[in-house]
Amino acid sequence: MKFVVRPLHMVSLGGYIVEWDVPFRNLIVVNKTEEPIKIEIPVLNEEWIETHRDLGLEVIPVFDEDSFLKSWKKSHIELERIRS
């Protein structure tokens, strides 16, 4: 299945991680480009991250010890700077 990340937008993929053995609990995907980018969901393995970084996306894994909200807000601030 494919999902489109709109230009200068970000999404959380926590609900689309289907494997138990990945080291992260959530992924924040940021499209800092002016073009929409299609991503594959669900997330099946760690190789997914590099594959989608090669498309021009910023992919931020959120681990158990990380704060999702802090990571989200930090990424959102960076994206707002690019928008303006």
N, CA, C and O of each residue as an XYZ file, in Angstrom:
336
protein
N       0.842     -1.161      0.000
C       0.000      0.000      0.000
C       0.899      1.240      0.000
O       1.999      1.215      0.551
N       0.437      2.288     -0.602
C       1.202      3.539     -0.685
C       0.461      4.639      0.071
O      -0.759      4.611      0.230
N       1.245      5.600      0.527
C       0.735      6.766      1.240
C       1.500      7.964      0.708
O       2.706      7.864      0.482
N       0.839      9.093      0.501
C       1.496     10.273     -0.036
C       1.747     11.271      1.089
O       0.835     11.638      1.831
N       3.006     11.703      1.200
C       3.366     12.760      2.138
C       3.412     14.049      1.320
O       4.239     14.206      0.422
N       2.520     14.950      1.648
C       2.419     16.202      0.898
C       3.677     17.052      1.062
O       4.428     16.864      2.020
N       3.913     17.976      0.146
C       5.074     18.859      0.256
C       5.033     19.661      1.546
O       3.983     20.169      1.940
N       6.182     19.771      2.199
C       6.342     20.552      3.418
C       5.361     20.139      4.516
O       4.795     20.982      5.213
N       5.172     18.831      4.654
C       4.324     18.267      5.699
C       5.049     17.108      6.379
O       6.087     16.639      5.911
N       4.479     16.662      7.489
C       5.057     15.546      8.218
C       3.949     14.628      8.722
O       2.815     15.056      8.933
N       4.302     13.348      8.911
C       3.351     12.353      9.395
C       4.039     11.447     10.406
O       5.263     11.321     10.429
N       3.222     10.824     11.235
C       3.695      9.821     12.181
C       3.213      8.461     11.701
O       2.054      8.309     11.314
N       4.101      7.473     11.726
C       3.744      6.151     11.197
C       3.659      5.081     12.280
O       3.781      3.896     11.969
N       3.456      5.454     13.526
C       3.393      4.479     14.610
C       2.388      3.364     14.377
O       2.666      2.210     14.702
N       1.242      3.678     13.830
C       0.213      2.675     13.584
C       0.491      1.785     12.390
O      -0.218      0.802     12.171
N       1.509      2.114     11.617
C       1.831      1.342     10.410
C       3.078      0.472     10.580
O       3.562     -0.112      9.611
N       3.596      0.385     11.800
C       4.733     -0.500     12.073
C       4.155     -1.848     12.465
O       3.470     -1.954     13.483
N       4.419     -2.873     11.678
C       3.759     -4.160     11.896
C       4.686     -5.251     12.430
O       4.218     -6.349     12.732
N       5.948     -4.987     12.551
C       6.884     -5.993     13.050
C       7.210     -5.728     14.513
O       7.306     -4.574     14.931
N       7.376     -6.771     15.276
C       7.704     -6.646     16.698
C       9.187     -6.483     16.943
O       9.573     -5.978     17.996
N      10.027     -6.888     16.019
C      11.468     -6.909     16.266
C      12.211     -5.667     15.780
O      13.442     -5.680     15.740
N      11.514     -4.604     15.412
C      12.195     -3.363     15.049
C      12.523     -2.605     16.337
O      11.759     -2.677     17.299
N      13.646     -1.880     16.371
C      14.067     -1.227     17.614
C      13.327      0.069     17.940
O      13.508      0.615     19.029
N      12.506      0.569     17.034
C      11.795      1.830     17.254
C      10.311      1.553     17.453
O       9.794      0.525     17.017
N       9.630      2.490     18.122
C       8.193      2.327     18.351
C       7.353      3.240     17.467
O       6.140      3.067     17.355
N       8.010      4.213     16.839
C       7.303      5.151     15.981
C       8.304      5.737     14.991
O       9.513      5.709     15.225
N       7.799      6.258     13.904
C       8.620      6.957     12.916
C       7.945      8.280     12.578
O       6.738      8.338     12.343
N       8.740      9.331     12.559
C       8.259     10.625     12.093
C       8.871     10.831     10.713
O      10.089     10.758     10.549
N       8.024     11.086      9.729
C       8.475     11.266      8.353
C       8.185     12.709      7.949
O       7.044     13.169      8.007
N       9.241     13.416      7.538
C       9.125     14.830      7.185
C       9.502     14.998      5.714
O      10.579     14.590      5.278
N       8.591     15.608      4.967
C       8.858     15.925      3.567
C       9.200     17.407      3.489
O       8.311     18.257      3.530
N      10.489     17.717      3.375
C      10.943     19.102      3.303
C      11.056     19.596      1.870
O      11.569     20.688      1.624
N      10.586     18.805      0.937
C      10.670     19.173     -0.476
C       9.375     19.848     -0.927
O       8.396     19.902     -0.183
N       9.390     20.353     -2.139
C       8.220     20.989     -2.740
C       7.370     20.000     -3.536
O       6.397     20.396     -4.179
N       7.728     18.727     -3.497
C       7.022     17.702     -4.266
C       6.387     16.682     -3.328
O       6.963     16.369     -2.286
N       5.205     16.152     -3.678
C       4.642     15.048     -2.895
C       5.489     13.793     -3.114
O       5.989     13.559     -4.214
N       5.642     13.004     -2.076
C       6.450     11.787     -2.172
C       5.623     10.613     -1.657
O       5.047     10.673     -0.571
N       5.573      9.541     -2.454
C       4.859      8.327     -2.057
C       5.764      7.470     -1.182
O       6.948      7.294     -1.467
N       5.177      6.940     -0.106
C       5.911      6.019      0.754
C       5.159      4.694      0.830
O       3.941      4.643      0.661
N       5.897      3.643      1.084
C       5.312      2.313      1.253
C       4.896      2.143      2.703
O       5.677      2.429      3.610
N       3.687      1.685      2.928
C       3.272      1.278      4.256
C       2.648     -0.098      4.129
O       2.061     -0.398      3.089
N       2.745     -0.924      5.113
C       3.292     -0.726      6.450
C       4.817     -0.804      6.474
O       5.457     -1.206      5.502
N       5.373     -0.410      7.609
C       6.815     -0.477      7.825
C       7.132     -1.903      8.274
O       6.629     -2.368      9.297
N       7.974     -2.591      7.497
C       8.244     -3.993      7.780
C       9.613     -4.257      8.396
O       9.798     -5.274      9.065
N      10.574     -3.360      8.183
C      11.922     -3.605      8.699
C      12.710     -2.300      8.761
O      12.220     -1.244      8.361
N      13.936     -2.390      9.268
C      14.780     -1.205      9.414
C      15.267     -0.658      8.074
O      15.586      0.527      7.979
N      15.331     -1.483      7.050
C      15.752     -1.037      5.722
C      14.790     -0.004      5.148
O      15.169      0.782      4.279
N      13.558     -0.002      5.623
C      12.548      0.946      5.183
C      13.056      2.373      5.361
O      12.814      3.231      4.512
N      13.759      2.629      6.464
C      14.243      3.978      6.774
C      15.186      4.472      5.684
O      14.980      5.554      5.134
N      16.204      3.706      5.371
C      17.183      4.133      4.357
C      16.553      4.256      2.978
O      16.871      5.179      2.228
N      15.675      3.347      2.648
C      14.998      3.409      1.353
C      14.248      4.721      1.186
O      14.268      5.318      0.109
N      13.594      5.168      2.237
C      12.793      6.386      2.145
C      13.632      7.650      2.345
O      13.253      8.720      1.871
N      14.744      7.541      3.026
C      15.666      8.675      3.094
C      16.254      8.946      1.715
O      16.503     10.096      1.355
N      16.472      7.892      0.953
C      16.984      8.047     -0.417
C      15.996      8.785     -1.313
O      16.393      9.340     -2.337
N      14.719      8.801     -0.948
C      13.699      9.529     -1.712
C      13.687     11.021     -1.382
O      12.987     11.796     -2.034
N      14.458     11.424     -0.377
C      14.510     12.831      0.005
C      13.746     13.162      1.271
O      13.616     14.332      1.630
N      13.240     12.146      1.953
C      12.495     12.356      3.186
C      13.419     12.335      4.389
O      14.446     11.656      4.383
N      13.054     13.077      5.413
C      13.739     12.952      6.694
C      12.922     11.953      7.508
O      11.731     12.160      7.737
N      13.563     10.874      7.943
C      12.892      9.834      8.722
C      13.527      9.797     10.102
O      14.728      9.560     10.234
N      12.720     10.031     11.129
C      13.218     10.096     12.498
C      12.625      8.930     13.290
O      11.428      8.928     13.576
N      13.441      7.944     13.647
C      12.927      6.860     14.478
C      12.766      7.337     15.929
O      13.610      8.063     16.454
N      11.680      6.919     16.555
C      11.425      7.238     17.954
C      11.549      5.938     18.736
O      10.771      5.006     18.531
N      12.529      5.880     19.633
C      12.793      4.689     20.427
C      12.045      4.764     21.754
O      11.490      5.810     22.091
N      12.024      3.675     22.507
C      11.289      3.621     23.767
C      11.711      4.705     24.742
O      10.874      5.259     25.454
N      13.008      5.016     24.782
C      13.509      6.008     25.742
C      13.319      7.448     25.253
O      13.582      8.383     26.009
N      12.875      7.647     24.020
C      12.682      8.979     23.450
C      11.274      9.497     23.728
O      10.340      8.723     23.937
N      11.143     10.802     23.725
C       9.836     11.450     23.837
C       9.317     11.736     22.432
O       9.911     12.516     21.688
N       8.220     11.106     22.081
C       7.632     11.346     20.763
C       7.266     12.815     20.601
O       7.544     13.420     19.565
N       6.647     13.383     21.620
C       6.177     14.766     21.519
C       7.324     15.744     21.304
O       7.197     16.669     20.502
N       8.442     15.558     22.004
C       9.603     16.440     21.812
C      10.160     16.304     20.399
O      10.499     17.302     19.762
N      10.254     15.074     19.915
C      10.763     14.845     18.559
C       9.833     15.466     17.526
O      10.294     16.074     16.560
N       8.535     15.317     17.723
C       7.547     15.878     16.794
C       7.645     17.406     16.771
O       7.690     18.013     15.701
N       7.676     18.024     17.956
C       7.728     19.484     18.029
C       9.015     20.039     17.418
O       8.991     21.068     16.741
N      10.132     19.360     17.656
C      11.403     19.803     17.084
C      11.347     19.758     15.553
O      11.767     20.702     14.883
N      10.837     18.677     15.020
C      10.716     18.539     13.568
C       9.744     19.563     13.006
O       9.974     20.110     11.927
N       8.675     19.824     13.717
C       7.683     20.790     13.253
C       8.265     22.199     13.205
O       7.990     22.948     12.267
N       9.062     22.565     14.200
C       9.709     23.881     14.214
C      10.648     24.034     13.016
O      10.654     25.072     12.355
N      11.442     22.990     12.740
C      12.354     23.020     11.592
C      11.576     23.164     10.281
O      11.984     23.899      9.382
N      10.450     22.453     10.187
C       9.640     22.524      8.974
C       9.016     23.909      8.810
O       8.924     24.417      7.692
N       8.593     24.512      9.894
C       8.033     25.875      9.845
C       9.077     26.884      9.355
O       8.747     27.812      8.617
N      10.320     26.702      9.762
C      11.389     27.598      9.285
C      11.554     27.496      7.773
O      11.786     28.496      7.094
N      11.431     26.280      7.257
C      11.567     26.083      5.815
C      10.386     26.702      5.076
O      10.562     27.297      4.013
N       9.190     26.566      5.631
C       7.988     27.119      5.004
C       8.034     28.630      4.872
O       7.537     29.189      3.894
N       8.641     29.305      5.876
C       8.613     30.778      5.835
C       9.753     31.386      5.086
O       9.840     32.609      4.981
